[in-house]
Amino acid sequence: MKKTKYLVAALLLMGATTTFTSCIDNDEPAGITELRGAKAELLKAKALVQQAEATRILAVAEYQKALAAHEQANADYRQAEVEKLKLENDIQAARNEDEKARLEAGLVKLQYEMEQAALEHKNAMLDLQTTFANLSRQYEVLLKQIEIAEALMSEADKITIAELKGKVETAQGKVDAANAELASAEETYYNAKLNAEQGAEFWIPKLQLDVKYAQADLDAQIEALEKLNNFLATDVETADWRKEIAVLEDSIEVVKRLSSNVEVERTKLQNSDEYLQAEAKVKAANDAKKNATAPAFKYTYKFDDSKPYGRAAFEIKSSDKIFDATTGKDVVTPEIENEIKGVNTQLARYTTEKIAMLEELLKNHSETVEANKEAYDNAVKAWKDAMAKYEAAQKYNATAEFTALDNVVKNNYDNAFGGGASSEVASAAKIAIANALATYYANAGIVDINTVDLIIKVTINGSLQDVKHSVAEWVADPIYGGAYLTEIISQKFGTAVPAKDDFAKEFTKSAAEGGKIVMSVNTVDGVRAALESASMAAFGNELLVQGEGYMRVIPTMEEVYAVEDYYNKCGAIGRYFWSINPETEEEAKNYKAIIADFEAAITALNGAKASVAKVISEKNAAITAANNEFKVFADKVTAFNNTIAVYKARKEALSNVLSVIVTNVNKYLGLDGGISYNPDTESFEEALKEAVKTAEYAVSDAQKALAEAEVTLKKAEDGIYDAVDEAKKKVDSAMAKLEKAQEELATATANLAKGLEIMANSAE
């Protein structure tokens, strides 16, 4: 049948307004009163729509802020995970106990910061949930107000408003559902972060439930699709739609009743004395653990921390709670373990070498001091020489030196090796080149250039003798350098003299570059490395000038003594100052007692650690016993919840089908009366087809969700489940659904506001 367009409501309202506003009777007819009342209620409803939309826009703005904070929190968390992994790797690679203790303290701090950040993010998302819940209540008030206005509307207007209102209700339902899904996903994500150290098997029970719920949702969506397909196959004109709707309503009521019966059974169980007593035992056991305090413990060391080999007294008070109130983690045991590590670090300083030195110090103090002083003086001299060389090397210009050499070679090459000059001129030219080479090698000595050694026969006391010198030394001879140059060329290059343009290169490139004369040549960086090595030997690396990789000044005694374990960390100066320190002599006299004291402390600390572990074990045992007793009831509640979830999925799917049928029957077939035009069966069938498509999408989505749930469970069963990553995916998915639902709600709200405005204007 041809689709009809319906504007009767507006025309009737306009006609009524024209008729009654022309009357001059003081008594207002009943029709006018009703119309004005309708207009007032419509305007109230419109105002509420606008208010709700304004609140929604603000809520969405807050959501966008929270979304940005969420992404930043994720980025920060991932960065913290990288830092945590790096710290864990650094701890494994730490060279000594002192460094390891520092890194482990940093790891504990980072872990706490990660947990705090996760909690803050969770609280922010909970605030956002509250905002959306308030918004949902505003829409409930709005829809109630529209119901009041509907009482004074025409039947035609009621149908139009019902359709617009239904779309708002549907959209708001999607927002509420997406918001609830986001809240659940955020909770899972938060718990995944806190339980990141838990293995994949930790999540298996929950993932098994996810599979069950996904299967229940798929079954419900398949049932809804089957019903819609059946309705689509039904003859529109001959069908008894009241009966079909009644059957649907009865089915929903049956599901509601079954669900309600299960809820009643669950409530009965949860209110039973046995359940409450078992639950109370679990709470009491958990509270006892949460409030558990550590056994009192104190250890006072033989020497306090005013001495470099002493320690501050360590104490655990009987009022110290074992578990952190926020994270629930044991905080006392790590304190004891850190103290044990600190003691072990100090014990580790008493190496065989140090004990030997302490013993030597006791035997002959003055000789030990003298030996350390000599070693220190030699190290400082080597450092000063290296410093001078580095400062000179910084001024050395290798390019300029080579250019000067190359110029001399080119100016004298033809006379020296061309063969056309007299012997005197050729000799002078060779000497000039030899002198230039000698100058180059002498200046390059700043960066440690080494030339090859050659044996040349030299007349000594009237006889030829083999003499061995480096090339740099041979060419430096002030008289015979030129003659030696010829011999050098003969030995290294044969009869072929290097070409003029290559001569300087052949005499300056290193063996690594294919050179035959220069064995090796250092660089400024190499000279600096030698300085750093000399600095390390003399002063260690604890007192380096900021930004420098070597010591530029000799540190003072006070600066050295300020370094913990300066004997091992401050090079020769540390060992020298250690030997002249009065406390060193005291340590030498008492080191056996100090070591015994530290060993006794470790024994005592391990005892304290065992005492704390015993308290924790007792509390955990009590919790386990209470949980085992409560498990019977918890399993029944879980079974009830599973059944209720199945009923809920089926009820929602059937309710969606009912909504589609009722809305489209009323809109196109006029089942409930009030529409004075022919039924539009074509549009009704098209609407059902659209509903079938939507239901098919819902089935497809449910199939996908089930497959994902099964894959995730399989990952956990295979031990490759990343709870944090999987939870993050669900949060992102829930956020995307919420954004889409918000867009639908905005469109539906705008359409409702426009419809109310048109109807209010029609009631003039």
LINHU-V424039 format. One record per pair of residues at least 6 apart in sequence whose C-alpha atoms are under 6 Angstrom apart, sorted by the first residue. I is the first residue (numbers start at 1). J is the second residue. Records with the same first field share a line. If there is no record, write none. Layout:
I=J ; J
This chain:
1=680
3=680
9=156 ; 157
10=762
13=762 ; 763
14=762
17=764
35=763
38=149 ; 152
39=760 ; 763
41=149
42=149 ; 760
45=145 ; 146
46=753 ; 756
48=142
91=100
94=100
97=345
98=345
150=158
155=674
164=752
167=748
168=748 ; 749
171=744 ; 745
174=741
175=738 ; 741
178=737 ; 738
181=734
182=734
185=730 ; 731
189=727
192=723 ; 724
193=724
200=716 ; 719 ; 721
207=713
211=709
214=706
216=646
217=649
218=702
220=649 ; 650 ; 653
221=699
224=653 ; 654
225=695
252=651
259=644 ; 647
278=630
281=626
282=626
285=622 ; 623
289=619
292=321 ; 322
293=319 ; 320 ; 321 ; 322
294=318 ; 320 ; 322 ; 612
295=318
296=316 ; 317 ; 318
297=315 ; 316
298=314 ; 315
299=313 ; 314
300=313
303=310
304=310 ; 311 ; 312
305=311 ; 312
322=330 ; 331 ; 332
323=329 ; 330 ; 331
340=602
358=588
361=368
369=579
372=576
373=576
376=572 ; 573
379=538
380=538
383=534 ; 535
386=531
390=527 ; 528
393=446 ; 524
405=436
406=504
409=433
412=429
415=421 ; 426
416=426 ; 429 ; 430
430=482
431=481 ; 482
434=475 ; 481 ; 482
438=472 ; 475 ; 476
447=522 ; 523
448=521 ; 522
449=520 ; 521
450=518 ; 519 ; 520
451=470 ; 471 ; 517 ; 518 ; 519
452=470 ; 471 ; 517 ; 519
453=469 ; 470
454=468 ; 469
455=466 ; 467 ; 468
456=466 ; 467
457=464 ; 465 ; 466
458=464 ; 465
475=481
506=515
507=517
509=515
510=518 ; 519 ; 520
511=519
532=550
535=550 ; 551
537=571
538=571 ; 572
539=570 ; 571 ; 573
540=569 ; 570 ; 571
544=550 ; 551
566=574
567=574 ; 575 ; 578
668=679 ; 680 ; 684
669=679
715=721
